[in-house]
Amino acid sequence: MDKNKHIDQDEVNEVWRKEWQNYLGSNINPHKIFLQRLFVEGYPIFKKYIPDNVIEVLDVGSGTGRYGIRVAQDYPESKVIISDILEESLNIGRAISGKLALDNVHFLKDDILSSSLSDNKFDVIICDVVIQHLPDYVRAIREMKRLAKPGGRILISAVNTWNFHDVYKKFLTMVGRPYEYGYERSFSSKELSEIIQGEGLKVVAVDGFYVGYGIYRLKKYCKIFSLLGKIVNRMAKILDGVTGRYFSRNFGFEIVVVGEKKR
């Protein structure tokens, strides 16, 4: 990825429109989506920062909608809005929600760079691997801050600069091959924390998960990467147990920073 190249948001949207159309072309199985390893590793990390009494929840740039839908299941008294700029994405979430017969989920076509939602509305906002695809990611964080209630939490994740996945992307750039998901910026936990603090939010937690996934996902090129990824992830979990999650926080495939809007 050439960082000096101008990136148009419409180009990014088109990449993901095609991705979600592929999902829609298959038989959507909610259980398979929830059993995807990245979600299995990631959702418990998000959940531990969601208050038990949460009522109003927003899932921003929802993709398949799996995070917002699982929150709706786990917090049946909550009201969850699942938003995305692409109708193709929302249609996947609608299909999953319909199969699960959920009545506390609502879907909204919305642009987080200029949201139609009202100020000070949400107790929790979830933004999973979205800002990395937004050239103007600071504007998106500013909008999320506007939408959060005073004291509300904003859970933002992004792919990690200090993970093998970033090495892989740099390798593709060196050999002149495109990355399959187009524009994707990486962040370190320190960098993302400083950006969030710069927007006037208090950072209350920094976390991360799935250290080995950057290696594991290369199994499509060679099966040995599947084994290597599993070994790295198992080792990271063992070391996390004696270091207070140091390795996942700093070297996870995804980093998660929890910001809180000042009261």
N, C-alpha and C positions, 0 to 999 in steps of 0.2 A: 504493500500500500504506500503510495507516494503522498507524504504528508503535505507537500507543497502544492499538490493538485487541488484545484477548487472542487469542492463537493457540493452538488445540488441535492437538496432533500428529496426532490422528486425522483432522482436516480436511486436513492436509498429505498424509497417506498416501492419502487418498481421491483427491486430485488425480492423484497418481502411479499409483495403481492403474488409473485410467481411461486414462492415457497408455500404460502397458505393455500393457493389454488391446488398444489400437489396434494396437500392434506385433504382438501375437500373432494378430490378425485378418488379417495380411498374410503373404505368403510371405517368410520371413526369409532374407535373402541375406547371409552373413557378409562377403563382399567389399564390398558396398555399405555396410555398417555401418562397416567399417574405412576406407572411402574418404570418409566424411563429413568435411568440411573442418575442423571443430572438432577432431576426433580426429587428423587428419593434422598439424595445427599443434601439438596438445598432447602427443601421446604421446612425441615425441623429447625434449621438455622434462622429462617425468617420467623417461624412461629414463636420462638422463645422470646422475641422482642415485641410481640403483639400482646397488649394488655388483655386480661380475662374479660373485662367488662366492655370491650370494644363494641361500638354500635355502627358508626358510619365508616365504611372502608372503600377505598378506591384502588383498583388495579390498573396502573397506567401502561399503555402500550402492551396490551395483554398477551399478544401472540395467540396461543391456543386457549388462553384463559384459565389454565390449570391452577395458577396460584390463587386467583380470586375465587374460583369455584371451590377449591379445597378449603379456603377460609370460610366460605358460606356454609360448607358442610360442618366444619369444626365449631363454628360460632353461629348456631341457628337463629339466635336472637339479633344478629347483626343484619345490616343492609349493605350489600356489596354492589358497587357499580364497577363494571368491567368496561374499560374504554380502549379504543384503538383508532388510529386514523384510517385504517383499511377495513372495509366491509367484509373482505374475505377472511380476515382474522376473526372478526366478531361472529361470523357465521359458524366457525369451528366451535367457539365457545357456546353459542346458542345450541348447537347440536349436542354437545356434551351435557350442558345444563338440562336440556329437555329429556335426555335419556335418564338423568339422575332425579328428575322431577323436583328440582329446586324451585322454591318460590320466593327466596330472598336475594335473588341475583337479577340485576338489570344491566342491559347492554347499551352502550352509547358510542356512536361515532364521534370522535373528539380529537382535536389536535392539542397535545400538551404544550406546544409552543404558544398557543393562544386559546386556552380552554374556555368553553362556554359555561362551565360550572361556577357556582358562586363562591365568594370569599368565606374563609373560616368554617368550612363544612365538614371536614373529615377528621376522625380520630386517628386513623392510620392510612397512609398511602404507601402502596407497594409498587416499586419500579424495578423490575428484574431485567437486567441486561438490555436496557433501552437507551440510556444516555450515550452509550458507546457508538450508537448508529446515528446520533444527532450532531451535525456539525455545530449547532448552537446549543450545546448541552447546558450551558449556564442559564440560558433563558428558560429551559425546561425545569431546572431546579428552582428557579425563581417563581415559576408558575405553581409548582407543587407547594412551595412555602405559602403562597397566597391561598391555596385551597385548604391547607391544613388548619385545624382549630388551634388556638393558643394552647400549648401543651401537647399538641398532636405530634405523632411520630411519622417520619418519612424514611422508609427502608429502601435504600438505593444499592443495587449491585451492578458490577461491571466486570468485564474480563480483566485479568491481572497482568500488569507489565512483567511481574516476576514469576511467570509460569512458563512452562515449555511451549505452551500455545503461542506465546508472543514470538519465540524463536522461530517457530514454524511459519508464522506470517512474514517475518523478516526474510526467511529463506525463500519464500515464494516471490517476494519483491526482487530479491537478488537474481533469481533465475527468470524473471519476467513473466511469471504465471499469476493469473488473477486469483484472489481469495474468493471462495465460493459465496460468501455473504457480503461481498463488496466492501464498502467503507465500514471500518470497525476500529475505533480508538481504544487503546488499552490504558488502564489507570493503575497506579500503585495505591495501597491503602492510605499512605501518607498524603499523596496528591489529592485523592478524592476527599479525604477528610478536610484538607485545607480549602478546597473549593466549596464544600458545604458550609464550613465555618465562615468563609468569605461572604456567603449570602445571609449571614446573621442567624444561622441555625446552630444549636448546641449539639456537638457530637457526643452521644451517650454510649455508643458501642461501636466497635470495629471487629468484624469477624470475616470468615471466609470458609470455603469448602472445596472438596474434591481436588486435591493436589495432583493426583495422577491423571485427571481427565484429558489434559492437553496432550498426553502421550497416548492414552487409551483410544482416543477418537481417531488416531492414525491407523487403526487396525484395518481400515479400508484399503490401505496401501500394502500392509504386510501384517500377518497374524501375530508376529512376535510383539507388536506394539500393544496388543490386548493384554498379554501376560505382563509386560513391563509396566503398563499403566496400573494394573491391579497390585503389583508388588509395591510400586511407589506409593499408592494410596494406602495400602495396609501399613507400611512403614510410617507414613505421616500420621496416621491415627494413633499408632503406638507412641510416637514421640509427642503428639498432642497431649496425651494423657499425663505426661510428666513435665510438660512445659506450658500448661495453661492454654493449649490450642495455638501456640506460637506458629507452627508450620502452616496450619490452615489459614490463619489470619494473614500471614505474609506471603505464602506461596500457593494458596488455593487457586484453582482455575478461575473461580469468581471470588471477588472481595465484596463484602457487605458493610456499608456504613449506615448507621442509624442516627439520623438527625432529629432534633426535637425543636419545635417552634416555641420561642420564648413566650411566656404568659404576659 
